[in-house]
Amino acid sequence: KYEEAMQQYQKALEIQLKALGPEHSSTAATYHSIGRVLYKQGKYEEAMQQYQKALEIKLKALGPEHSSTAGTYHEIGNVLYYQGKYEKAMQQYQKALEIKLKTIGTEHPSTATTSRCIATVLRKQRKYENAMEQNQKE
């Protein structure tokens, strides 16, 4: 159903661009959703382009410390992780975690998810002691 989802998101994006403009947070959310569909299909470069558009808009419309901005940093981290770019993925996850800790706190499931992703990257990098510390923070 990815193609069907993509068609609906494209329709929504066209409407949002006309009605709300290219720098509205709802437009950013649609770019993010398109990126998610592409990511799920394994189209990492295309997904990254959509996430980057979403991030650029969110930074302007919502600011650098909004939980939605953190969500996009997290998704960019996912793409980089699956591309084997662990250092870059770590940077994105850390940005996401820093924002989430400030905005939604330590007890939120989304914060735990980002923390777990950081631990996974550390394991991939064979930094086992650091991974254990990160897992214990969850």
C-alpha positions in Angstrom: 0.0 0.0 0.0 3.0 2.3 -0.2 2.1 3.6 -3.6 -1.4 4.4 -2.5 0.0 6.2 0.6 2.5 8.1 -1.5 -0.3 9.3 -3.9 -2.3 10.6 -1.0 0.7 12.3 0.6 1.5 13.9 -2.8 -2.1 15.2 -3.1 -1.9 16.6 0.4 1.4 18.2 -0.3 0.1 20.0 -3.4 -2.8 21.4 -1.5 -0.7 22.4 1.4 1.9 24.2 -0.8 -0.9 26.2 -2.4 -3.0 26.9 0.7 -0.4 27.2 3.4 2.9 27.7 1.6 6.2 25.9 1.5 7.3 27.0 5.0 4.3 25.9 7.1 4.7 23.2 9.8 1.9 21.1 8.2 3.8 21.1 4.9 6.9 19.9 6.8 4.8 17.1 8.4 3.8 15.9 5.0 7.4 15.9 3.7 8.3 13.9 6.8 5.5 11.4 6.1 6.7 11.0 2.5 10.2 10.4 3.8 8.8 7.7 6.1 7.1 5.9 3.2 10.3 6.1 1.2 12.4 4.9 4.2 10.1 1.9 4.7 10.6 1.0 1.0 14.4 1.1 1.5 14.7 4.2 -0.7 17.1 5.9 1.7 18.5 8.7 -0.5 15.0 9.8 -1.5 13.8 9.5 2.1 16.8 11.7 3.2 15.8 14.4 0.7 12.3 14.5 2.1 13.5 14.5 5.7 15.9 17.3 5.0 13.1 19.4 3.5 11.0 18.7 6.5 13.8 19.6 8.9 14.6 22.8 7.1 11.0 23.9 7.4 10.6 22.7 11.0 13.7 24.6 12.1 12.1 27.8 10.7 8.5 27.2 11.6 8.8 25.5 14.9 12.3 26.1 16.1 15.3 23.9 16.9 14.0 22.7 20.2 10.5 21.5 19.2 9.6 17.8 19.7 8.6 17.5 16.1 12.0 18.8 15.0 13.5 16.1 17.3 11.4 13.5 15.5 12.8 14.4 12.1 16.4 14.3 13.5 15.6 10.8 14.8 14.3 9.7 11.3 17.4 11.1 9.6 19.4 9.1 12.1 17.5 6.0 11.1 18.3 6.6 7.4 22.0 7.1 8.2 22.1 4.0 10.4 20.7 1.8 7.6 23.2 3.3 5.2 26.0 2.2 7.6 26.9 5.8 8.5 27.0 5.2 12.2 28.9 8.4 13.3 26.5 10.6 11.4 23.5 8.6 12.7 24.8 9.1 16.2 25.0 12.8 15.7 21.3 12.9 14.6 20.1 10.7 17.4 22.0 12.8 20.0 20.4 16.0 18.7 17.0 14.3 18.9 17.6 13.0 22.4 18.8 16.4 23.6 15.6 18.0 22.4 13.4 15.2 23.7 14.9 15.4 27.1 14.1 19.1 27.2 10.6 19.0 25.7 9.0 15.7 26.6 11.2 14.4 29.4 13.0 11.2 30.4 9.9 9.1 30.9 8.4 9.5 27.4 8.5 6.4 25.2 9.9 8.4 22.3 12.8 9.5 24.4 13.4 5.8 25.3 13.3 4.9 21.6 16.0 7.4 20.7 18.1 6.3 23.7 17.8 2.7 22.5 18.9 3.7 19.0 22.0 5.4 20.4 22.8 2.2 22.3 22.3 0.2 19.0 24.8 2.5 17.2 27.3 2.1 20.0 27.0 -1.7 19.8 27.5 -1.6 16.0 30.7 0.5 16.7 31.7 -2.1 19.3 31.5 0.4 22.1 29.9 -2.1 24.4 30.5 -0.4 27.7 29.0 2.9 26.4 26.0 0.9 24.9 25.4 -0.7 28.3 25.4 2.7 30.0 23.0 4.1 27.4 20.6 1.1 27.8 20.6 1.6 31.6 19.5 5.3 31.1 16.2 4.0 29.5 
